[in-house]
Amino acid sequence: MKKTLSILCALVCITLHAQTRYVGGDISMLPKYEQHNSAYKDAYGKNIDNLLTWFISDCGWNTFRVRIFVNPDPSKDPSVCQNLTYVTALGQRIKAAGAYFMLDFHYSDTWVDATHIQAPVAWQGSSNEQMAQHIADYTREVLTALNNANATPDLVQVGNEIMYGLCGIKVSPYDNAATNDNWPAYIALLQAGCNTVRELCPNAQIIIHTDRPNETDNTQYYYNRLISNNVDFDIIGLSYYPFWHGYLNTTSTNLVNSLNTYATAFPTKRLHIVECAYNFQYWPSTGVKYNTQSIWPCTKAGQYNFVKDLVDALLPLENVDGLSYWFPEEAGNGDDTNWNTSSGTVIPSWLNRGFWDENTSSTGHSINRTGSISSDKTAADVCAPYYMGKFIGFEPQGLEETSNPSFSNKIIHDGHLLILRNNRTYTITAAELNP
């Protein structure tokens, strides 16, 4: 007992000085896949009973992102179904599993991104002041419900890819000269959202999410504008899709250089890649700016190497402590016999960016692999989701060791599993382990 207490004190003290790293994915469609009987198989060909806890126990993921819409209409787009009831239930599962819950406010009835900044229908026609009040009231409603349901988020995105505007209010990250720019009203929206998050979830970290990591001048201008106007946030969240944003390490585009630029420019802010993904078949046919197939072919092996290269590139960057894969659970349209009817459709079209074969057999969806596991290859050597765990120091082949209560470098603290590796403390979940 005395030795255990000593280990606990040592690890807790180290943790106070260590920055938690977050790794995981946006699993906003997982309940829909479960509803439509999707069956997933792991790297060993075994059935996965619960994909959420499998990501935790087998891959070391510790963070899950979920989007939320104000009044979504799944009849228009079945993937836009995440209302408060849906998100509360999924948030409860994430928290009960011991993982971190990242909530992504879209502040819209449907998708918001760099080219779509529409307000919810019910808010349209409001004055600038009324729109800010809508943001505050809605944020309060959602967070109060989640707090009461034991689903308090640990990280909160106030908007999704909002570099060019939010709720119909337009801004330009380049300067304040663009037609119809309204920085004062836009800043008021962000202040309304961030201040409400800080009030209702004082321990949560607030993310402001943009989508141009390669445009360092514009991105710096944008975040400097927020900081100079006292927008209260903790994390610069970035999307990174190579076919839109370029390469990791080249002279023309360089994500690593961009991240180092942001780390220098904003030393008090953390950096997260809150969205990334890569196609394993069917290269995107529209909107492609960079053809990265010479480095990462549009194959299962290409997808794996993209993930591996990204993790390896981010690991040495001290200010980057978050990596989230977008839509890792994608597996076609579910496995109901009526999958081709409106009641059986999970997504309107396949994106082919998840980690499972879209086509199912009688035994379920096979995980994307680059080869077989052997005496010299682990699951992390052949499957991308396993490799992602390395971002927080998780090794799949060490799962048996770390789940042993006598393992001296393991301790449970505040519902999370702390692992000491290479003189650094990392946090992974305690779900499905036996403390």
Number of C-alpha atoms within 10 A of each C-alpha: 6 7 9 13 11 11 16 19 13 11 21 17 11 16 19 10 10 13 17 15 19 26 27 28 26 23 21 25 22 21 17 20 23 14 13 20 15 21 22 23 19 20 20 11 13 12 16 15 11 11 18 20 22 16 21 26 20 22 25 29 31 29 27 27 27 25 24 26 22 21 18 21 16 15 11 11 16 19 20 23 25 24 17 20 13 15 22 24 15 24 26 18 17 24 21 14 19 21 28 25 24 28 25 23 22 26 28 25 21 26 19 22 20 15 12 17 25 22 22 19 13 12 16 12 11 13 11 18 11 13 23 22 17 20 24 20 14 17 22 18 13 20 23 15 16 21 15 10 13 15 22 26 25 18 23 28 27 27 28 28 24 23 24 22 27 28 25 18 21 20 25 19 20 14 12 12 10 12 9 11 18 17 19 12 19 23 21 19 27 24 22 22 29 25 18 19 26 16 12 17 21 12 13 18 19 26 28 25 24 24 24 18 25 23 13 16 14 17 22 18 14 19 20 15 16 19 12 8 14 12 20 19 23 17 23 23 26 26 24 25 20 22 19 17 20 21 23 20 13 11 8 8 18 16 23 19 16 18 22 16 15 22 19 12 13 18 11 11 18 21 25 25 24 29 21 22 23 29 22 23 16 12 18 14 6 6 8 15 11 14 16 17 13 8 11 21 20 20 19 27 19 21 26 27 22 24 22 21 14 20 18 15 14 21 15 10 14 12 21 23 20 23 29 25 27 22 22 24 22 24 30 24 24 26 25 16 10 13 15 13 9 12 12 19 22 29 20 14 11 14 19 25 26 24 28 24 23 21 13 18 11 7 12 22 24 23 23 24 22 18 14 14 16 9 6 6 12 17 24 23 20 22 28 25 26 24 24 27 26 20 25 26 20 23 20 21 13 10 15 10 13 22 17 13 14 12 12 15 15 22 25 19 14 8 16 18 22 23 24 17 13 7 8 15 22 21 27 28 23 24 21 14 15 10 14
